């Protein structure tokens, strides 16, 4: 029987944080703040990879400082075979 799993939507979160919440900063500026490469930020936004746990905490802290409330953070659902 299929199950629906709700998970955190990192690509939308990172893009929204960067483009709308973080002074309209570029991928390069966010990369510098997070101490990662620009390609890493790009991969986060495309969903190719997820931020590592240490970066997740930093992104959430940055979001909170920019008044991006956790209740507004994006989630997505997917169906998996069980």
Buried (B, 14 or more C-beta within 10 A) or exposed (E): EEEEEEEEBBBBBBBBBBBEBBEEBEBEBBBBBBEBEBEBBBBBBEEEEBBEEEBBEBBBEBBEEEEBEEEEBEEEEEEEEE
